[in-house]
């Protein structure tokens, strides 16, 4: 895990027919709320040169804007979803960075 990442998620992006996005995701960073038990936490997902194709599953690093608020809710295996006006992806937390003092 990158030293700047707060967690790693395994997530599958929904296709348009499943109610997901209409187009793939590209760019250096993707920003969206990550939902855990219906509570949203603003996050940034670094993509680098990676293009996120719909219908595919990815392991992605996540960095939270307000880390202290999100960290108590994170645990490996916990279900998550990504939100963009609707649920566009769902999956689980694979790993959580240690809390720094």
MODELLER restraints for C-alpha pairs under 7 A, 6 or more apart:
rsr = mdl.restraints
at = mdl.atoms
rsr.add(forms.Gaussian(group=physical.xy_distance, feature=features.Distance(at['CA:5:A'], at['CA:61:A']), mean=5.75, stdev=0.5))
rsr.add(forms.Gaussian(group=physical.xy_distance, feature=features.Distance(at['CA:5:A'], at['CA:62:A']), mean=5.56, stdev=0.5))
rsr.add(forms.Gaussian(group=physical.xy_distance, feature=features.Distance(at['CA:5:A'], at['CA:63:A']), mean=5.15, stdev=0.5))
rsr.add(forms.Gaussian(group=physical.xy_distance, feature=features.Distance(at['CA:5:A'], at['CA:97:A']), mean=6.91, stdev=0.5))
rsr.add(forms.Gaussian(group=physical.xy_distance, feature=features.Distance(at['CA:6:A'], at['CA:62:A']), mean=5.80, stdev=0.5))
rsr.add(forms.Gaussian(group=physical.xy_distance, feature=features.Distance(at['CA:6:A'], at['CA:63:A']), mean=5.09, stdev=0.5))
rsr.add(forms.Gaussian(group=physical.xy_distance, feature=features.Distance(at['CA:6:A'], at['CA:64:A']), mean=6.78, stdev=0.5))
rsr.add(forms.Gaussian(group=physical.xy_distance, feature=features.Distance(at['CA:6:A'], at['CA:96:A']), mean=6.09, stdev=0.5))
rsr.add(forms.Gaussian(group=physical.xy_distance, feature=features.Distance(at['CA:6:A'], at['CA:97:A']), mean=5.04, stdev=0.5))
rsr.add(forms.Gaussian(group=physical.xy_distance, feature=features.Distance(at['CA:7:A'], at['CA:61:A']), mean=5.88, stdev=0.5))
rsr.add(forms.Gaussian(group=physical.xy_distance, feature=features.Distance(at['CA:7:A'], at['CA:62:A']), mean=5.29, stdev=0.5))
rsr.add(forms.Gaussian(group=physical.xy_distance, feature=features.Distance(at['CA:7:A'], at['CA:63:A']), mean=6.97, stdev=0.5))
rsr.add(forms.Gaussian(group=physical.xy_distance, feature=features.Distance(at['CA:7:A'], at['CA:95:A']), mean=5.49, stdev=0.5))
rsr.add(forms.Gaussian(group=physical.xy_distance, feature=features.Distance(at['CA:7:A'], at['CA:96:A']), mean=4.30, stdev=0.5))
rsr.add(forms.Gaussian(group=physical.xy_distance, feature=features.Distance(at['CA:7:A'], at['CA:97:A']), mean=5.61, stdev=0.5))
rsr.add(forms.Gaussian(group=physical.xy_distance, feature=features.Distance(at['CA:8:A'], at['CA:59:A']), mean=6.57, stdev=0.5))
rsr.add(forms.Gaussian(group=physical.xy_distance, feature=features.Distance(at['CA:8:A'], at['CA:60:A']), mean=5.48, stdev=0.5))
rsr.add(forms.Gaussian(group=physical.xy_distance, feature=features.Distance(at['CA:8:A'], at['CA:61:A']), mean=4.47, stdev=0.5))
rsr.add(forms.Gaussian(group=physical.xy_distance, feature=features.Distance(at['CA:8:A'], at['CA:62:A']), mean=5.95, stdev=0.5))
rsr.add(forms.Gaussian(group=physical.xy_distance, feature=features.Distance(at['CA:8:A'], at['CA:93:A']), mean=6.14, stdev=0.5))
rsr.add(forms.Gaussian(group=physical.xy_distance, feature=features.Distance(at['CA:8:A'], at['CA:94:A']), mean=5.46, stdev=0.5))
rsr.add(forms.Gaussian(group=physical.xy_distance, feature=features.Distance(at['CA:8:A'], at['CA:95:A']), mean=5.13, stdev=0.5))
rsr.add(forms.Gaussian(group=physical.xy_distance, feature=features.Distance(at['CA:8:A'], at['CA:96:A']), mean=6.53, stdev=0.5))
rsr.add(forms.Gaussian(group=physical.xy_distance, feature=features.Distance(at['CA:9:A'], at['CA:59:A']), mean=5.55, stdev=0.5))
rsr.add(forms.Gaussian(group=physical.xy_distance, feature=features.Distance(at['CA:9:A'], at['CA:60:A']), mean=5.36, stdev=0.5))
rsr.add(forms.Gaussian(group=physical.xy_distance, feature=features.Distance(at['CA:9:A'], at['CA:61:A']), mean=6.45, stdev=0.5))
rsr.add(forms.Gaussian(group=physical.xy_distance, feature=features.Distance(at['CA:9:A'], at['CA:92:A']), mean=5.73, stdev=0.5))
rsr.add(forms.Gaussian(group=physical.xy_distance, feature=features.Distance(at['CA:9:A'], at['CA:93:A']), mean=4.41, stdev=0.5))
rsr.add(forms.Gaussian(group=physical.xy_distance, feature=features.Distance(at['CA:9:A'], at['CA:94:A']), mean=5.20, stdev=0.5))
rsr.add(forms.Gaussian(group=physical.xy_distance, feature=features.Distance(at['CA:10:A'], at['CA:57:A']), mean=6.87, stdev=0.5))
rsr.add(forms.Gaussian(group=physical.xy_distance, feature=features.Distance(at['CA:10:A'], at['CA:58:A']), mean=5.60, stdev=0.5))
rsr.add(forms.Gaussian(group=physical.xy_distance, feature=features.Distance(at['CA:10:A'], at['CA:59:A']), mean=4.43, stdev=0.5))
rsr.add(forms.Gaussian(group=physical.xy_distance, feature=features.Distance(at['CA:10:A'], at['CA:60:A']), mean=6.46, stdev=0.5))
rsr.add(forms.Gaussian(group=physical.xy_distance, feature=features.Distance(at['CA:10:A'], at['CA:91:A']), mean=5.50, stdev=0.5))
rsr.add(forms.Gaussian(group=physical.xy_distance, feature=features.Distance(at['CA:10:A'], at['CA:92:A']), mean=5.47, stdev=0.5))
rsr.add(forms.Gaussian(group=physical.xy_distance, feature=features.Distance(at['CA:10:A'], at['CA:93:A']), mean=6.28, stdev=0.5))
rsr.add(forms.Gaussian(group=physical.xy_distance, feature=features.Distance(at['CA:10:A'], at['CA:94:A']), mean=6.26, stdev=0.5))
rsr.add(forms.Gaussian(group=physical.xy_distance, feature=features.Distance(at['CA:11:A'], at['CA:57:A']), mean=5.40, stdev=0.5))
rsr.add(forms.Gaussian(group=physical.xy_distance, feature=features.Distance(at['CA:11:A'], at['CA:58:A']), mean=5.48, stdev=0.5))
rsr.add(forms.Gaussian(group=physical.xy_distance, feature=features.Distance(at['CA:11:A'], at['CA:59:A']), mean=6.50, stdev=0.5))
rsr.add(forms.Gaussian(group=physical.xy_distance, feature=features.Distance(at['CA:11:A'], at['CA:89:A']), mean=6.26, stdev=0.5))
rsr.add(forms.Gaussian(group=physical.xy_distance, feature=features.Distance(at['CA:11:A'], at['CA:90:A']), mean=5.33, stdev=0.5))
rsr.add(forms.Gaussian(group=physical.xy_distance, feature=features.Distance(at['CA:11:A'], at['CA:91:A']), mean=4.19, stdev=0.5))
rsr.add(forms.Gaussian(group=physical.xy_distance, feature=features.Distance(at['CA:11:A'], at['CA:92:A']), mean=6.50, stdev=0.5))
rsr.add(forms.Gaussian(group=physical.xy_distance, feature=features.Distance(at['CA:12:A'], at['CA:55:A']), mean=6.45, stdev=0.5))
rsr.add(forms.Gaussian(group=physical.xy_distance, feature=features.Distance(at['CA:12:A'], at['CA:56:A']), mean=5.49, stdev=0.5))
rsr.add(forms.Gaussian(group=physical.xy_distance, feature=features.Distance(at['CA:12:A'], at['CA:57:A']), mean=4.05, stdev=0.5))
rsr.add(forms.Gaussian(group=physical.xy_distance, feature=features.Distance(at['CA:12:A'], at['CA:58:A']), mean=6.40, stdev=0.5))
rsr.add(forms.Gaussian(group=physical.xy_distance, feature=features.Distance(at['CA:12:A'], at['CA:89:A']), mean=5.35, stdev=0.5))
rsr.add(forms.Gaussian(group=physical.xy_distance, feature=features.Distance(at['CA:12:A'], at['CA:90:A']), mean=5.61, stdev=0.5))
rsr.add(forms.Gaussian(group=physical.xy_distance, feature=features.Distance(at['CA:12:A'], at['CA:91:A']), mean=6.13, stdev=0.5))
rsr.add(forms.Gaussian(group=physical.xy_distance, feature=features.Distance(at['CA:13:A'], at['CA:54:A']), mean=5.11, stdev=0.5))
rsr.add(forms.Gaussian(group=physical.xy_distance, feature=features.Distance(at['CA:13:A'], at['CA:55:A']), mean=5.31, stdev=0.5))
rsr.add(forms.Gaussian(group=physical.xy_distance, feature=features.Distance(at['CA:13:A'], at['CA:56:A']), mean=5.93, stdev=0.5))
rsr.add(forms.Gaussian(group=physical.xy_distance, feature=features.Distance(at['CA:13:A'], at['CA:57:A']), mean=6.55, stdev=0.5))
rsr.add(forms.Gaussian(group=physical.xy_distance, feature=features.Distance(at['CA:13:A'], at['CA:88:A']), mean=5.93, stdev=0.5))
rsr.add(forms.Gaussian(group=physical.xy_distance, feature=features.Distance(at['CA:13:A'], at['CA:89:A']), mean=4.16, stdev=0.5))
rsr.add(forms.Gaussian(group=physical.xy_distance, feature=features.Distance(at['CA:13:A'], at['CA:90:A']), mean=6.80, stdev=0.5))
rsr.add(forms.Gaussian(group=physical.xy_distance, feature=features.Distance(at['CA:14:A'], at['CA:20:A']), mean=4.49, stdev=0.5))
rsr.add(forms.Gaussian(group=physical.xy_distance, feature=features.Distance(at['CA:14:A'], at['CA:21:A']), mean=6.94, stdev=0.5))
rsr.add(forms.Gaussian(group=physical.xy_distance, feature=features.Distance(at['CA:14:A'], at['CA:54:A']), mean=5.77, stdev=0.5))
rsr.add(forms.Gaussian(group=physical.xy_distance, feature=features.Distance(at['CA:14:A'], at['CA:55:A']), mean=5.28, stdev=0.5))
rsr.add(forms.Gaussian(group=physical.xy_distance, feature=features.Distance(at['CA:14:A'], at['CA:88:A']), mean=5.48, stdev=0.5))
rsr.add(forms.Gaussian(group=physical.xy_distance, feature=features.Distance(at['CA:14:A'], at['CA:89:A']), mean=5.41, stdev=0.5))
rsr.add(forms.Gaussian(group=physical.xy_distance, feature=features.Distance(at['CA:15:A'], at['CA:21:A']), mean=6.44, stdev=0.5))
rsr.add(forms.Gaussian(group=physical.xy_distance, feature=features.Distance(at['CA:15:A'], at['CA:54:A']), mean=5.12, stdev=0.5))
rsr.add(forms.Gaussian(group=physical.xy_distance, feature=features.Distance(at['CA:15:A'], at['CA:55:A']), mean=5.20, stdev=0.5))
rsr.add(forms.Gaussian(group=physical.xy_distance, feature=features.Distance(at['CA:16:A'], at['CA:22:A']), mean=5.24, stdev=0.5))
rsr.add(forms.Gaussian(group=physical.xy_distance, feature=features.Distance(at['CA:20:A'], at['CA:87:A']), mean=6.81, stdev=0.5))
rsr.add(forms.Gaussian(group=physical.xy_distance, feature=features.Distance(at['CA:20:A'], at['CA:88:A']), mean=4.42, stdev=0.5))
rsr.add(forms.Gaussian(group=physical.xy_distance, feature=features.Distance(at['CA:21:A'], at['CA:88:A']), mean=6.07, stdev=0.5))
rsr.add(forms.Gaussian(group=physical.xy_distance, feature=features.Distance(at['CA:24:A'], at['CA:51:A']), mean=6.94, stdev=0.5))
rsr.add(forms.Gaussian(group=physical.xy_distance, feature=features.Distance(at['CA:24:A'], at['CA:52:A']), mean=5.52, stdev=0.5))
rsr.add(forms.Gaussian(group=physical.xy_distance, feature=features.Distance(at['CA:24:A'], at['CA:53:A']), mean=4.90, stdev=0.5))
rsr.add(forms.Gaussian(group=physical.xy_distance, feature=features.Distance(at['CA:24:A'], at['CA:54:A']), mean=5.80, stdev=0.5))
rsr.add(forms.Gaussian(group=physical.xy_distance, feature=features.Distance(at['CA:25:A'], at['CA:51:A']), mean=5.84, stdev=0.5))
rsr.add(forms.Gaussian(group=physical.xy_distance, feature=features.Distance(at['CA:25:A'], at['CA:52:A']), mean=4.90, stdev=0.5))
rsr.add(forms.Gaussian(group=physical.xy_distance, feature=features.Distance(at['CA:25:A'], at['CA:53:A']), mean=6.81, stdev=0.5))
rsr.add(forms.Gaussian(group=physical.xy_distance, feature=features.Distance(at['CA:26:A'], at['CA:50:A']), mean=6.81, stdev=0.5))
rsr.add(forms.Gaussian(group=physical.xy_distance, feature=features.Distance(at['CA:26:A'], at['CA:51:A']), mean=4.80, stdev=0.5))
rsr.add(forms.Gaussian(group=physical.xy_distance, feature=features.Distance(at['CA:26:A'], at['CA:52:A']), mean=6.37, stdev=0.5))
rsr.add(forms.Gaussian(group=physical.xy_distance, feature=features.Distance(at['CA:27:A'], at['CA:47:A']), mean=6.64, stdev=0.5))
rsr.add(forms.Gaussian(group=physical.xy_distance, feature=features.Distance(at['CA:28:A'], at['CA:46:A']), mean=6.10, stdev=0.5))
rsr.add(forms.Gaussian(group=physical.xy_distance, feature=features.Distance(at['CA:28:A'], at['CA:47:A']), mean=5.09, stdev=0.5))
rsr.add(forms.Gaussian(group=physical.xy_distance, feature=features.Distance(at['CA:28:A'], at['CA:48:A']), mean=4.66, stdev=0.5))
rsr.add(forms.Gaussian(group=physical.xy_distance, feature=features.Distance(at['CA:28:A'], at['CA:49:A']), mean=6.61, stdev=0.5))
rsr.add(forms.Gaussian(group=physical.xy_distance, feature=features.Distance(at['CA:29:A'], at['CA:44:A']), mean=6.46, stdev=0.5))
rsr.add(forms.Gaussian(group=physical.xy_distance, feature=features.Distance(at['CA:29:A'], at['CA:45:A']), mean=5.54, stdev=0.5))
rsr.add(forms.Gaussian(group=physical.xy_distance, feature=features.Distance(at['CA:29:A'], at['CA:46:A']), mean=4.38, stdev=0.5))
rsr.add(forms.Gaussian(group=physical.xy_distance, feature=features.Distance(at['CA:29:A'], at['CA:47:A']), mean=5.27, stdev=0.5))
rsr.add(forms.Gaussian(group=physical.xy_distance, feature=features.Distance(at['CA:29:A'], at['CA:48:A']), mean=6.99, stdev=0.5))
rsr.add(forms.Gaussian(group=physical.xy_distance, feature=features.Distance(at['CA:30:A'], at['CA:44:A']), mean=5.78, stdev=0.5))
rsr.add(forms.Gaussian(group=physical.xy_distance, feature=features.Distance(at['CA:30:A'], at['CA:45:A']), mean=5.06, stdev=0.5))
rsr.add(forms.Gaussian(group=physical.xy_distance, feature=features.Distance(at['CA:30:A'], at['CA:46:A']), mean=6.37, stdev=0.5))
rsr.add(forms.Gaussian(group=physical.xy_distance, feature=features.Distance(at['CA:30:A'], at['CA:47:A']), mean=6.90, stdev=0.5))
rsr.add(forms.Gaussian(group=physical.xy_distance, feature=features.Distance(at['CA:31:A'], at['CA:43:A']), mean=5.86, stdev=0.5))
rsr.add(forms.Gaussian(group=physical.xy_distance, feature=features.Distance(at['CA:31:A'], at['CA:44:A']), mean=4.62, stdev=0.5))
rsr.add(forms.Gaussian(group=physical.xy_distance, feature=features.Distance(at['CA:31:A'], at['CA:45:A']), mean=6.28, stdev=0.5))
rsr.add(forms.Gaussian(group=physical.xy_distance, feature=features.Distance(at['CA:32:A'], at['CA:42:A']), mean=5.93, stdev=0.5))
rsr.add(forms.Gaussian(group=physical.xy_distance, feature=features.Distance(at['CA:32:A'], at['CA:43:A']), mean=5.75, stdev=0.5))
rsr.add(forms.Gaussian(group=physical.xy_distance, feature=features.Distance(at['CA:32:A'], at['CA:44:A']), mean=6.75, stdev=0.5))
rsr.add(forms.Gaussian(group=physical.xy_distance, feature=features.Distance(at['CA:32:A'], at['CA:82:A']), mean=6.71, stdev=0.5))
rsr.add(forms.Gaussian(group=physical.xy_distance, feature=features.Distance(at['CA:32:A'], at['CA:83:A']), mean=6.18, stdev=0.5))
rsr.add(forms.Gaussian(group=physical.xy_distance, feature=features.Distance(at['CA:32:A'], at['CA:84:A']), mean=6.44, stdev=0.5))
rsr.add(forms.Gaussian(group=physical.xy_distance, feature=features.Distance(at['CA:33:A'], at['CA:40:A']), mean=5.43, stdev=0.5))
rsr.add(forms.Gaussian(group=physical.xy_distance, feature=features.Distance(at['CA:33:A'], at['CA:41:A']), mean=5.16, stdev=0.5))
rsr.add(forms.Gaussian(group=physical.xy_distance, feature=features.Distance(at['CA:33:A'], at['CA:42:A']), mean=4.35, stdev=0.5))
rsr.add(forms.Gaussian(group=physical.xy_distance, feature=features.Distance(at['CA:33:A'], at['CA:43:A']), mean=5.80, stdev=0.5))
rsr.add(forms.Gaussian(group=physical.xy_distance, feature=features.Distance(at['CA:33:A'], at['CA:82:A']), mean=6.01, stdev=0.5))
rsr.add(forms.Gaussian(group=physical.xy_distance, feature=features.Distance(at['CA:33:A'], at['CA:83:A']), mean=5.45, stdev=0.5))
rsr.add(forms.Gaussian(group=physical.xy_distance, feature=features.Distance(at['CA:34:A'], at['CA:40:A']), mean=5.45, stdev=0.5))
rsr.add(forms.Gaussian(group=physical.xy_distance, feature=features.Distance(at['CA:34:A'], at['CA:41:A']), mean=5.24, stdev=0.5))
rsr.add(forms.Gaussian(group=physical.xy_distance, feature=features.Distance(at['CA:34:A'], at['CA:42:A']), mean=6.30, stdev=0.5))
rsr.add(forms.Gaussian(group=physical.xy_distance, feature=features.Distance(at['CA:34:A'], at['CA:43:A']), mean=6.45, stdev=0.5))
rsr.add(forms.Gaussian(group=physical.xy_distance, feature=features.Distance(at['CA:34:A'], at['CA:80:A']), mean=6.74, stdev=0.5))
rsr.add(forms.Gaussian(group=physical.xy_distance, feature=features.Distance(at['CA:34:A'], at['CA:81:A']), mean=5.79, stdev=0.5))
rsr.add(forms.Gaussian(group=physical.xy_distance, feature=features.Distance(at['CA:34:A'], at['CA:82:A']), mean=4.72, stdev=0.5))
rsr.add(forms.Gaussian(group=physical.xy_distance, feature=features.Distance(at['CA:34:A'], at['CA:83:A']), mean=6.34, stdev=0.5))
rsr.add(forms.Gaussian(group=physical.xy_distance, feature=features.Distance(at['CA:35:A'], at['CA:41:A']), mean=6.36, stdev=0.5))
rsr.add(forms.Gaussian(group=physical.xy_distance, feature=features.Distance(at['CA:35:A'], at['CA:80:A']), mean=5.51, stdev=0.5))
rsr.add(forms.Gaussian(group=physical.xy_distance, feature=features.Distance(at['CA:35:A'], at['CA:81:A']), mean=5.15, stdev=0.5))
rsr.add(forms.Gaussian(group=physical.xy_distance, feature=features.Distance(at['CA:35:A'], at['CA:82:A']), mean=6.14, stdev=0.5))
rsr.add(forms.Gaussian(group=physical.xy_distance, feature=features.Distance(at['CA:36:A'], at['CA:79:A']), mean=6.66, stdev=0.5))
rsr.add(forms.Gaussian(group=physical.xy_distance, feature=features.Distance(at['CA:36:A'], at['CA:80:A']), mean=5.06, stdev=0.5))
rsr.add(forms.Gaussian(group=physical.xy_distance, feature=features.Distance(at['CA:36:A'], at['CA:81:A']), mean=6.97, stdev=0.5))
rsr.add(forms.Gaussian(group=physical.xy_distance, feature=features.Distance(at['CA:41:A'], at['CA:64:A']), mean=6.98, stdev=0.5))
rsr.add(forms.Gaussian(group=physical.xy_distance, feature=features.Distance(at['CA:41:A'], at['CA:70:A']), mean=6.28, stdev=0.5))
rsr.add(forms.Gaussian(group=physical.xy_distance, feature=features.Distance(at['CA:42:A'], at['CA:64:A']), mean=5.95, stdev=0.5))
rsr.add(forms.Gaussian(group=physical.xy_distance, feature=features.Distance(at['CA:42:A'], at['CA:65:A']), mean=5.76, stdev=0.5))
rsr.add(forms.Gaussian(group=physical.xy_distance, feature=features.Distance(at['CA:43:A'], at['CA:62:A']), mean=6.46, stdev=0.5))
rsr.add(forms.Gaussian(group=physical.xy_distance, feature=features.Distance(at['CA:43:A'], at['CA:63:A']), mean=5.50, stdev=0.5))
rsr.add(forms.Gaussian(group=physical.xy_distance, feature=features.Distance(at['CA:43:A'], at['CA:64:A']), mean=4.24, stdev=0.5))
rsr.add(forms.Gaussian(group=physical.xy_distance, feature=features.Distance(at['CA:43:A'], at['CA:65:A']), mean=5.66, stdev=0.5))
rsr.add(forms.Gaussian(group=physical.xy_distance, feature=features.Distance(at['CA:44:A'], at['CA:62:A']), mean=5.89, stdev=0.5))
rsr.add(forms.Gaussian(group=physical.xy_distance, feature=features.Distance(at['CA:44:A'], at['CA:63:A']), mean=5.19, stdev=0.5))
rsr.add(forms.Gaussian(group=physical.xy_distance, feature=features.Distance(at['CA:44:A'], at['CA:64:A']), mean=6.26, stdev=0.5))
rsr.add(forms.Gaussian(group=physical.xy_distance, feature=features.Distance(at['CA:45:A'], at['CA:60:A']), mean=6.92, stdev=0.5))
rsr.add(forms.Gaussian(group=physical.xy_distance, feature=features.Distance(at['CA:45:A'], at['CA:61:A']), mean=5.99, stdev=0.5))
rsr.add(forms.Gaussian(group=physical.xy_distance, feature=features.Distance(at['CA:45:A'], at['CA:62:A']), mean=4.90, stdev=0.5))
rsr.add(forms.Gaussian(group=physical.xy_distance, feature=features.Distance(at['CA:45:A'], at['CA:63:A']), mean=6.41, stdev=0.5))
rsr.add(forms.Gaussian(group=physical.xy_distance, feature=features.Distance(at['CA:46:A'], at['CA:61:A']), mean=6.80, stdev=0.5))
rsr.add(forms.Gaussian(group=physical.xy_distance, feature=features.Distance(at['CA:74:A'], at['CA:96:A']), mean=6.80, stdev=0.5))
rsr.add(forms.Gaussian(group=physical.xy_distance, feature=features.Distance(at['CA:75:A'], at['CA:93:A']), mean=6.52, stdev=0.5))
rsr.add(forms.Gaussian(group=physical.xy_distance, feature=features.Distance(at['CA:75:A'], at['CA:96:A']), mean=6.52, stdev=0.5))
rsr.add(forms.Gaussian(group=physical.xy_distance, feature=features.Distance(at['CA:76:A'], at['CA:93:A']), mean=4.90, stdev=0.5))
rsr.add(forms.Gaussian(group=physical.xy_distance, feature=features.Distance(at['CA:76:A'], at['CA:94:A']), mean=4.93, stdev=0.5))
rsr.add(forms.Gaussian(group=physical.xy_distance, feature=features.Distance(at['CA:76:A'], at['CA:95:A']), mean=5.29, stdev=0.5))
rsr.add(forms.Gaussian(group=physical.xy_distance, feature=features.Distance(at['CA:76:A'], at['CA:96:A']), mean=6.71, stdev=0.5))
rsr.add(forms.Gaussian(group=physical.xy_distance, feature=features.Distance(at['CA:77:A'], at['CA:92:A']), mean=5.52, stdev=0.5))
rsr.add(forms.Gaussian(group=physical.xy_distance, feature=features.Distance(at['CA:77:A'], at['CA:93:A']), mean=5.26, stdev=0.5))
rsr.add(forms.Gaussian(group=physical.xy_distance, feature=features.Distance(at['CA:77:A'], at['CA:94:A']), mean=6.07, stdev=0.5))
rsr.add(forms.Gaussian(group=physical.xy_distance, feature=features.Distance(at['CA:78:A'], at['CA:92:A']), mean=5.33, stdev=0.5))
rsr.add(forms.Gaussian(group=physical.xy_distance, feature=features.Distance(at['CA:78:A'], at['CA:93:A']), mean=5.44, stdev=0.5))
rsr.add(forms.Gaussian(group=physical.xy_distance, feature=features.Distance(at['CA:79:A'], at['CA:91:A']), mean=5.81, stdev=0.5))
rsr.add(forms.Gaussian(group=physical.xy_distance, feature=features.Distance(at['CA:79:A'], at['CA:92:A']), mean=4.35, stdev=0.5))
rsr.add(forms.Gaussian(group=physical.xy_distance, feature=features.Distance(at['CA:79:A'], at['CA:93:A']), mean=6.60, stdev=0.5))
rsr.add(forms.Gaussian(group=physical.xy_distance, feature=features.Distance(at['CA:80:A'], at['CA:90:A']), mean=5.78, stdev=0.5))
rsr.add(forms.Gaussian(group=physical.xy_distance, feature=features.Distance(at['CA:80:A'], at['CA:91:A']), mean=5.41, stdev=0.5))
rsr.add(forms.Gaussian(group=physical.xy_distance, feature=features.Distance(at['CA:80:A'], at['CA:92:A']), mean=5.20, stdev=0.5))
rsr.add(forms.Gaussian(group=physical.xy_distance, feature=features.Distance(at['CA:80:A'], at['CA:93:A']), mean=6.90, stdev=0.5))
rsr.add(forms.Gaussian(group=physical.xy_distance, feature=features.Distance(at['CA:81:A'], at['CA:87:A']), mean=6.48, stdev=0.5))
rsr.add(forms.Gaussian(group=physical.xy_distance, feature=features.Distance(at['CA:81:A'], at['CA:89:A']), mean=5.48, stdev=0.5))
rsr.add(forms.Gaussian(group=physical.xy_distance, feature=features.Distance(at['CA:81:A'], at['CA:90:A']), mean=4.07, stdev=0.5))
rsr.add(forms.Gaussian(group=physical.xy_distance, feature=features.Distance(at['CA:81:A'], at['CA:91:A']), mean=6.15, stdev=0.5))
rsr.add(forms.Gaussian(group=physical.xy_distance, feature=features.Distance(at['CA:82:A'], at['CA:88:A']), mean=5.80, stdev=0.5))
rsr.add(forms.Gaussian(group=physical.xy_distance, feature=features.Distance(at['CA:82:A'], at['CA:89:A']), mean=5.12, stdev=0.5))
rsr.add(forms.Gaussian(group=physical.xy_distance, feature=features.Distance(at['CA:82:A'], at['CA:90:A']), mean=6.26, stdev=0.5))
